[in-house]
Amino acid sequence: MAASVTGLATTRAAAALRAAIPDPAAPRSPDERELLANIRPSDWRNPAPRSRYHLLVIGAGPGGLLAARSAAALGADVALIERHELGGNSLNYGCIPSKSLIRTARAMADMRDAARYGAAPPAGSGLDFPAAMARMQSVRARISRTDSAEGLARIGIALFFGQARFVAADAVEVDGVRLRFKKALIATGSRSMLPDIPGLADAGFLTNESVFHLKSLPKSLLVIGGGPLGCELAQTFARLGSRTLIAHAEPLFLPREERDAAQMVSDALARDGVEIHLNTLVAQVRLDGAGKVVELVSAGNSTTTTVDHILTGIGRVPAVHGLNLEAAGVAYDAENGVHVDDFLRTSNPRIYAAGDVCLEHQYTNTAAASARIVVRNALFLGAKRMSALIAPWCTYTDPEIAHVGMYVRQARQQRIPVKTFTIPMHEVDRAIADGEDEGFVKINVREGTDHILGATIVARHAGEMINSVSLAMVAGIGLRGLADVIHAYPTQGEGIRQAADAYVRTLVSPLLLGLSRRWLRR
Ligand SMILES: Cc1cc2nc3c(=O)[nH]c(=O)nc-3n(C[C@H](O)[C@H](O)[C@H](O)COP(=O)(O)OP(=O)(O)OC[C@H]3O[C@@H](n4cnc5c(N)ncnc54)[C@H](O)[C@@H]3O)c2cc1C
């Protein structure tokens, strides 16, 4: 990663981040009050500790919550410790707030494009930013009901609010109270990696922890980093009406994705008016009145621009700080987090880890799936392997990019012969009817077989579509089998069946064709 955008949190940058988080004593709407009552009740009293827990879980994000719930459902004595808010990044600073805002941005884009469909956009169809943010809080409040503090206590989970730190190989301290465990799960997740850019901390900046608390739409916004978070939010704010720039140190966004897929996202951002700066470093920032003057450097050329806000999205770092892992003999490092084997065991046989704190793929579904593995392996002599999981992911730009399994380059690295079947979305009837014909379905199989190695889908609803490929992979259904699945017509998911049909056509050998013709001419 480029020099100007590397480096972990400096003290000043961390202070700037804290300053960006809103005042907890500020007046709140009914939705916000409900949300807080569910995720961090102000009158919560930690329970009296039991002598020892079967499973002690640190962190109540999607991983920790899933583990605590499933272990409790199976009769285990469970303690769950959360230092901040139940739901973790996903509910509070990640998936849910970003997807709520993306929905508003999509509505704005649909209104903008209404004439394409012969519809006139309603008069006064501008953005009501406070209403969009209020809707987001309402969405969070609704979803927070599933894992409310009271609800968790009701199913027998001993819920402790406070910062957990290990004090022995089998004990943790929270709020001055010592809790002993047979088995423990570290599910402390991740936090934003903060760029080390001269002047940035003094000028002030947003991260995913603070951007969803904005009170008004930024007139202009620089997004630093072109990974999933940067691309999703750059497109969102551009569609909402901010002048939006995105600076990315590499030649193309979304470095993990197939190049043609990433290029489509780049084109889509440009169409939405995002000013794209690839191969670009943010060299320095300085305050000039209310504006932030940013120096961008690309191929030795320097330009400056002034923006209201800067949002950093250069990556995530595992949240290992403050856990005192040394006291428990748990091996870790600041970059990769807690070290685990394929069964998610740490170097202390009593302690396991799951989710962002230990995994390369940092997604909610992966955090939950890994936590499920831990419950089996830690409490019930299971031998489930993390490497056996098949987990799709999606970047929720418009169009979306969804992926599951192996990329072509990974297959080649492993010397697996690979054949790809591609259907452009402009050959899928429903995509044409919807005016959403940008993108493709690509399914990779082991050459000479119908064994699916992986798939990439670029489409407006790629995140929904990828699930049927995942299902086929998990169930061991090959591409030949997918050709037999009758899809509702017309649906965009038919792109998958069309790719399967393309595979089936390759089975018609010249010999078979000859025999068939002779049979028909009888
Ligand atoms: C902007 C954004 C958008 C995202 N969008 C998506 C998406 O669309 N789809 C998707 O699958 N993923 C998405 N993600 C990723 C997803 O949010 C994470 O992968 C997921 O939340 C990880 O879950 P986790 O349980 O491992 O950790 P987290 O959700 O990070 O939760 C960890 C919890 O542990 C607590 N904790 C940490 N240290 C301690 C301690 N010492 N004591 C007590 N508690 C502690 C934290 O307060 C936190 O609540 C997004 C992330 C971001 C930032």
The ligand as an SDF file (V2000), in Angstrom:
LIG
                    3D

 53 58  0  0  0  0  0  0  0  0999 V2000
  -19.1180    0.5570    6.0840 C   0  0  0  0  0  0  0  0  0  0  0  0
  -19.1340   -0.9430    6.1600 C   0  0  0  0  0  0  0  0  0  0  0  0
  -20.0370   -1.6500    5.4000 C   0  0  0  0  0  0  0  0  0  0  0  0
  -20.0800   -3.0320    5.4710 C   0  0  0  0  0  0  0  0  0  0  0  0
  -20.9660   -3.6930    4.6850 N   0  0  0  0  0  0  0  0  0  0  0  0
  -21.0100   -5.0450    4.7250 C   0  0  0  0  0  0  0  0  0  0  0  0
  -21.9550   -5.7560    3.9300 C   0  0  0  0  0  0  0  0  0  0  0  0
  -22.7280   -5.1650    3.1770 O   0  0  0  0  0  0  0  0  0  0  0  0
  -21.9880   -7.0990    4.0250 N   0  0  0  0  0  0  0  0  0  0  0  0
  -21.1420   -7.8040    4.8520 C   0  0  0  0  0  0  0  0  0  0  0  0
  -21.2300   -9.0320    4.9090 O   0  0  0  0  0  0  0  0  0  0  0  0
  -20.2250   -7.1520    5.6100 N   0  0  0  0  0  0  0  0  0  0  0  0
  -20.1480   -5.7910    5.5730 C   0  0  0  0  0  0  0  0  0  0  0  0
  -19.2510   -5.1290    6.3660 N   0  0  0  0  0  0  0  0  0  0  0  0
  -18.3540   -5.9100    7.2480 C   0  0  0  0  0  0  0  0  0  0  0  0
  -19.0620   -6.3610    8.5320 C   0  0  0  0  0  0  0  0  0  0  0  0
  -19.6370   -5.2570    9.1840 O   0  0  0  0  0  0  0  0  0  0  0  0
  -18.0730   -7.0600    9.4410 C   0  0  0  0  0  0  0  0  0  0  0  0
  -17.3910   -8.0610    8.7230 O   0  0  0  0  0  0  0  0  0  0  0  0
  -18.7800   -7.7020   10.6240 C   0  0  0  0  0  0  0  0  0  0  0  0
  -19.4300   -6.7400   11.4130 O   0  0  0  0  0  0  0  0  0  0  0  0
  -17.7550   -8.4530   11.4940 C   0  0  0  0  0  0  0  0  0  0  0  0
  -18.3890   -9.0260   12.5800 O   0  0  0  0  0  0  0  0  0  0  0  0
  -17.5780   -9.4090   13.9060 P   0  0  0  0  0  0  0  0  0  0  0  0
  -18.5720  -10.0550   14.8040 O   0  0  0  0  0  0  0  0  0  0  0  0
  -16.3590  -10.1550   13.5680 O   0  0  0  0  0  0  0  0  0  0  0  0
  -17.0750   -8.0160   14.5240 O   0  0  0  0  0  0  0  0  0  0  0  0
  -17.7300   -6.5930   14.7750 P   0  0  0  0  0  0  0  0  0  0  0  0
  -18.9840   -6.4150   14.0530 O   0  0  0  0  0  0  0  0  0  0  0  0
  -16.6260   -5.6230   14.5470 O   0  0  0  0  0  0  0  0  0  0  0  0
  -18.0930   -6.6320   16.3380 O   0  0  0  0  0  0  0  0  0  0  0  0
  -17.1070   -6.7550   17.3210 C   0  0  0  0  0  0  0  0  0  0  0  0
  -17.6560   -6.2570   18.6400 C   0  0  0  0  0  0  0  0  0  0  0  0
  -16.6810   -6.4820   19.6550 O   0  0  0  0  0  0  0  0  0  0  0  0
  -16.6750   -5.3890   20.5610 C   0  0  0  0  0  0  0  0  0  0  0  0
  -15.3730   -5.3700   21.2470 N   0  0  0  0  0  0  0  0  0  0  0  0
  -14.1580   -5.1430   20.6950 C   0  0  0  0  0  0  0  0  0  0  0  0
  -13.2030   -5.2580   21.6460 N   0  0  0  0  0  0  0  0  0  0  0  0
  -13.8280   -5.5550   22.7960 C   0  0  0  0  0  0  0  0  0  0  0  0
  -13.3790   -5.7790   24.1310 C   0  0  0  0  0  0  0  0  0  0  0  0
  -12.0890   -5.7600   24.4550 N   0  0  0  0  0  0  0  0  0  0  0  0
  -14.3040   -6.0400   25.0790 N   0  0  0  0  0  0  0  0  0  0  0  0
  -15.6220   -6.0880   24.7760 C   0  0  0  0  0  0  0  0  0  0  0  0
  -16.1020   -5.8850   23.5310 N   0  0  0  0  0  0  0  0  0  0  0  0
  -15.2140   -5.6230   22.5570 C   0  0  0  0  0  0  0  0  0  0  0  0
  -16.9180   -4.1930   19.6480 C   0  0  0  0  0  0  0  0  0  0  0  0
  -17.4090   -3.0860   20.3730 O   0  0  0  0  0  0  0  0  0  0  0  0
  -17.9380   -4.7450   18.6520 C   0  0  0  0  0  0  0  0  0  0  0  0
  -19.2600   -4.5200   19.0670 O   0  0  0  0  0  0  0  0  0  0  0  0
  -19.1910   -3.7380    6.3220 C   0  0  0  0  0  0  0  0  0  0  0  0
  -18.2740   -3.0290    7.1220 C   0  0  0  0  0  0  0  0  0  0  0  0
  -18.2410   -1.6500    7.0440 C   0  0  0  0  0  0  0  0  0  0  0  0
  -17.2450   -0.9180    7.9020 C   0  0  0  0  0  0  0  0  0  0  0  0
  1  2  1  0
  2  3  1  0
  2 52  2  0
  3  4  2  0
  4  5  1  0
  4 50  1  0
  5  6  2  0
  6  7  1  0
  6 13  1  0
  7  8  2  0
  7  9  1  0
  9 10  1  0
 10 11  2  0
 10 12  1  0
 12 13  2  0
 13 14  1  0
 14 15  1  0
 14 50  1  0
 15 16  1  0
 16 17  1  0
 16 18  1  0
 18 19  1  0
 18 20  1  0
 20 21  1  0
 20 22  1  0
 22 23  1  0
 23 24  1  0
 24 25  2  0
 24 26  1  0
 24 27  1  0
 27 28  1  0
 28 29  2  0
 28 30  1  0
 28 31  1  0
 31 32  1  0
 32 33  1  0
 33 34  1  0
 33 48  1  0
 34 35  1  0
 35 36  1  0
 35 46  1  0
 36 37  1  0
 36 45  1  0
 37 38  2  0
 38 39  1  0
 39 40  1  0
 39 45  2  0
 40 41  1  0
 40 42  2  0
 42 43  1  0
 43 44  2  0
 44 45  1  0
 46 47  1  0
 46 48  1  0
 48 49  1  0
 50 51  2  0
 51 52  1  0
 52 53  1  0
M  END
$$$$
